[in-house]
Amino acid sequence: MTLGPPPQVLDLEPAAATLLDLLVELGHLDDRMLQLVNDRLLDLDAGADPMAARAVTLADVKRVAAGVIVDHLVETDLEYQRAVEREWPLLFY
């Protein structure tokens, strides 16, 4: 049996983890979108020395999550789009 590389684990700052949890609880990130956010956050440090990897910041999570949400807005109904418009300044500024 051959073991592959160990799984990558994100080290998130507390505020970054809280924002991710909040976005899931508010319904802005479903499981598929959360996986995209996680994949993109992992890509931020791709190729970096695992021993020197930095913690994912709140700014990183805001930037990446906002991009994923915007990319998927066309798949949503008008009511959800209005909700995002109202909550956007509170979540991403």
N, C-alpha and C positions, 0 to 999 in steps of 0.2 A: 504494500500500500504506500502510495506516494502522497506526501502532504504538500499542499500548495502553500503559497505565501500566506502569512496570517492576515485575517481580515483587517481592513482599515477601520479605524475608529476615530470619529471626530471628537476633538476636544473643544467644546464650546464654552465661551464665557457665559456666566450665569444669565446675563441679560439677553444674550443671543438664544439660549435655550428656552427662556421664558417667551420670547417673541415667537419662536417656532411652535411652542405649545399653544399659544394664544391663536395663532393663525389656523391651526388644526381645529381647535375648539370652536372658533367662529365660523368654520366651514370654508375658509379660503383655500385650504390645502387638503385635498383628499389623499388617499394612500399613494396614488400614482404620482401626483404632483409633489408630495413630500419626498418620494424617492428621487424625483428629478432634482429637487433642491439639495438633498443629501449628496447626490452624485456630483452636482456642480460645485458644492462646497469642498468635496474631496479633491476635485480637480484643481482647486486653488493652490494646493501645496503639492500637486503631482510632481514627482521627481525630486522633491526636497528630501533631505536627510530625515528619516523618521525620528531620530533622536533630537533634531533641531526644529521639529514641526511647531508652528505657533498655534495658539488657540484661535478658533474662529471667532471673530468679533461681531458685535451687534451690527456694525456697518456692513460687514460681509453678508450677514443673514438678510438684512434689509434689501441690499442690492440684488442678491440672488433670488430671494423669494418674490420680490416685486417683479423681476423679469419673468419668472415662471407664471405668476398670476396674470400678468399682461398677455403673455403668449397664449393663455388658455381662455381669455375673456370672450373671444369670438364663439366659443363653444357653450356659452352660458346664456341664460335668459335675461331679458331687460331688467327685471326686478333685482337680480343679483348684481348686474352691472351698476345699477343705481346705489346699491348697498356698498359696493366697493368704492364708488365715487365719494360717498359720504364718509366712509371709514379711512380712506387712503391717507389723509393728512394726519390722523391720529396714529396710524400704524407705521408710516414710512417717512415722516419728517422729523 
